[in-house]
Amino acid sequence: MLSPPFSLSSDLGVWQQPKDLDFNTDKNFLGWAVSAVPEYRVTDLISGHCGLFYKSKGYQRGASTLDPMFHVTLGAGLVY
């Protein structure tokens, strides 16, 4: 378990997709994605986080490519 100023959110997704996005075929493959967002509460009002995301080949809503992709985000938030 992480100490109180730290938190970690994670997500794992698996999907089955038709080959070449051709919905008139019986050929398909599995795709997957994983993400983790460690967060640190700097003060009672401010937190910072770093988002890490990886997806395999295939379509996933919000992803900018059909190829495998690794993505990092940095951010800050207000806690209320």
C-alpha positions in Angstrom: 0.0 0.0 0.0 1.2 3.5 -0.8 1.5 6.2 1.8 -1.2 8.9 1.9 0.3 11.5 -0.3 0.8 8.9 -3.1 -1.9 7.1 -5.1 -1.8 4.9 -8.2 -4.6 4.3 -10.7 -4.2 1.6 -13.3 -6.3 0.1 -16.2 -6.0 -3.0 -18.4 -8.1 -3.5 -21.5 -8.2 -6.5 -23.9 -10.3 -6.6 -27.1 -10.9 -8.8 -30.1 -10.7 -7.1 -33.5 -11.3 -8.2 -37.1 -8.1 -8.3 -39.2 -7.6 -5.1 -41.2 -10.8 -3.7 -39.7 -12.7 -5.8 -42.2 -16.0 -6.8 -40.5 -16.8 -9.3 -43.3 -14.1 -11.7 -42.3 -13.7 -14.4 -39.7 -10.0 -13.6 -39.1 -9.3 -11.6 -36.0 -6.7 -10.8 -33.4 -6.5 -9.7 -29.8 -5.4 -6.2 -28.8 -4.5 -4.9 -25.4 -3.7 -1.7 -23.6 -2.4 -0.9 -20.1 -2.1 2.5 -18.3 -0.9 3.7 -15.0 -1.2 7.1 -13.3 0.9 7.6 -10.2 -0.2 10.8 -8.4 1.4 12.8 -5.6 -0.5 15.2 -3.4 1.9 18.2 -3.1 -0.4 20.2 -0.7 -3.9 19.8 0.6 -5.1 21.7 -2.6 -2.6 20.7 -5.4 -1.6 17.3 -6.8 0.7 16.3 -9.7 0.6 13.2 -11.8 2.3 11.3 -14.6 0.2 9.2 -17.0 1.8 6.2 -18.7 -0.1 4.4 -21.5 0.8 1.6 -23.9 -1.4 -0.1 -26.5 -0.7 -3.0 -28.9 -1.5 -2.9 -32.6 -5.2 -2.2 -33.4 -8.0 0.3 -33.0 -8.7 1.9 -29.6 -10.9 4.9 -29.2 -8.8 8.0 -28.5 -5.6 6.6 -29.8 -4.0 8.5 -32.7 -2.7 5.4 -34.6 -3.5 1.8 -35.3 0.2 0.9 -34.6 1.5 0.0 -31.2 1.9 3.2 -29.1 3.5 4.5 -25.9 2.3 7.8 -24.5 3.3 9.8 -21.4 1.4 12.8 -19.9 2.3 15.1 -17.1 -0.3 17.2 -15.3 -1.4 19.0 -12.1 -4.8 19.2 -10.5 -6.7 20.9 -7.8 -8.1 18.8 -5.0 -11.4 19.8 -3.5 
